[in-house]
Every structure is written in structure tokens, then in C-alpha cells.
């Protein structure tokens, strides 16, 4: 991988982490709204999606950290 590609990948990873974090926050807000509407099942599934976004962000962060030490 060229240095330009490595730097671009690091930037993309940082962008994806932030993007996922923002989506996770939005999911949590909508889960609360769904629960307030009496849609507990939908709220639980939306929260599960938010947790999956958190995990994706953790994996992407680890990838970026790995590139930093390489």
C-alpha cells in the first residue's frame, strides 16, 4: 500500500468511526421515541442496531490504531 493510500485509509477510518457514532446516537434517540409510542420491540431492535454500530466503530478504531503503528 502506498503512503498516500495508507493516509487516505486512516482518514476514511476516522470518518467512518465518527459517522457511525453519530448514527448510533440518532438510533438511541429514535429508540426512546419508539418506546414512548409503546413500541418496545422496535425500540429494543433499534438499540441492538445502535450497539452493533458501537461495535463497528470499535473495530474500525482498532484498524486505524493498527495502521498508526505499522
C-alpha positions in Angstrom: 0.0 0.0 0.0 1.4 3.4 -1.0 1.8 6.1 1.7 -1.0 8.1 0.0 -3.3 5.1 0.2 -2.3 4.5 3.9 -3.1 8.1 4.8 -6.3 8.1 2.9 -7.4 4.9 4.6 -6.6 6.4 8.1 -8.7 9.4 7.2 -11.5 7.2 5.9 -11.4 5.1 9.1 -11.7 8.2 11.3 -14.6 9.4 9.2 -16.4 6.1 9.4 -15.9 6.0 13.2 -17.4 9.4 13.6 -20.2 8.7 11.1 -21.2 5.5 13.0 -21.1 7.3 16.3 -23.5 9.9 15.0 -25.8 7.3 13.7 -25.7 5.4 16.9 -26.8 8.5 18.8 -29.6 9.0 16.4 -30.7 5.4 16.8 -30.8 5.7 20.5 -33.0 8.9 20.2 -35.4 7.1 18.0 -35.4 4.0 20.2 -36.6 6.3 23.0 -39.3 7.7 20.8 -40.4 4.2 19.7 -40.6 3.1 23.4 -42.7 6.2 24.2 -45.1 5.2 21.4 -45.5 1.8 23.1 -43.3 0.0 20.5 -41.0 -1.8 22.9 -40.0 -4.5 20.5 -39.0 -1.9 17.8 -37.1 0.1 20.5 -35.1 -3.0 21.5 -34.2 -3.8 17.9 -33.1 -0.2 17.3 -31.0 -0.3 20.4 -29.5 -3.5 19.2 -28.6 -1.7 15.9 -27.0 1.1 17.9 -24.9 -1.5 19.8 -23.8 -3.0 16.5 -22.8 0.5 15.3 -20.7 0.8 18.5 -19.0 -2.5 17.8 -18.3 -1.5 14.2 -16.8 1.7 15.5 -14.6 -0.2 17.9 -13.3 -2.4 15.2 -12.7 0.5 12.8 -10.8 2.3 15.6 -8.6 -0.8 16.2 -7.9 -0.9 12.5 -6.9 2.8 12.5 -4.7 2.2 15.5 -3.0 -0.8 13.8 -2.2 1.5 10.8 -0.7 4.1 13.1 1.9 1.6 14.5 2.7 -0.1 11.2 
